């Protein structure tokens, strides 16, 4: 029996529907959520979020947020979320290159500029990984 799942970013609803399983990048590690899971509230870190329905799997790039799990519903409030097929690979690659340049130019480790560049590099690398995973499946 499936569970209802919603993935909502700051600007739109990214996904809504019945799923068999959600695999999410929780703050304390990757967590698998099945129907009738016990209630849970957790933060999410930057990572891949997978939604499985039947034999199909959809992959999303998620940049932090919250996940609320109830036995009959999973709600993901993401800081940013994109389906793999929505990611513009060229744009993500440009963002990765910019982040690498900012990282190289940062004055010192643990400075604000350095930490911002690390965060931007993590997000752009994730977007590239998720986008490439989608093309590998085709």
KOLROZA-141678 format. One record per residue (C-alpha): x, y, z. Coordinates in steps of 0.25 Angstrom, whole numbers, plus 2048, in hexadecimal, padded with zeros to 3 digits. Last residue first. Layout:
N
XYZ/...
// end
This chain:
138
8488197AE/84D8167BC/85B81C7BA/8548297B5/84C82A7C3/8598277CA/8608337C3/85583D7C8/8578387D6/8668397D6/8668467CF/85C84C7D9/8648467E5/87184D7E0/86985A7DF/8648597ED/8728557F3/87985F7EB/87086A7F0/8718657FF/8818657FD/8808737F7/878879803/88187280D/88D879806/887886805/883886814/891882818/89387481D/89F872814/8A587F810/8A488A806/89B8837FC/8A18847EE/8A28757EC/8948737F1/88E87E7E9/8948777DC/88F86A7E0/8818707E3/8818777D5/8858697CE/87A8627D6/87086D7D1/87486C7C3/87385C7C4/86585E7CA/8618687BE/86685E7B4/85F8527BB/8518597BB/84A8527C6/83B84F7C3/83D8407C0/84383D7CD/8378437D5/83B8507DC/83A8547EB/83E8607F3/83C864802/834857802/82785580A/825846809/81884080D/81683180F/80882C812/800820817/80981C823/80E82A825/81C82F820/82083D820/82C841818/83384E819/83C856811/84A85580A/84E8567FB/84684B7F5/84A8457E7/83F83C7E3/83F82E7DE/8338267D9/8328177DA/82980E7D2/8267FF7D5/81A8027DD/81B8107E2/8298147E8/82C8227EC/83B8257EE/8418327F4/84F8357F1/85783E7FA/85984B801/854849810/847846815/841849823/83983F82A/82B83D82F/82682E831/819827833/81A818832/81B812824/80D80D81F/81280D810/82180D80F/82B817811/83A81480F/84481E816/852823811/85A82881D/859831829/85483D822/84B835819/84E83380B/84082C807/83C81F801/82D81F7FF/8268127FC/81980C7F6/8148197F1/8068207EF/80682E7EA/80B83C7EA/8198427E5/82084F7E3/8158587E9/81A8667E7/8228727EB/82986F7F9/8298607F5/81E8567F8/8208477F7/8138407FA/8118317FD/8058287FF/80881A804/80680D7FC/800800800/
// end
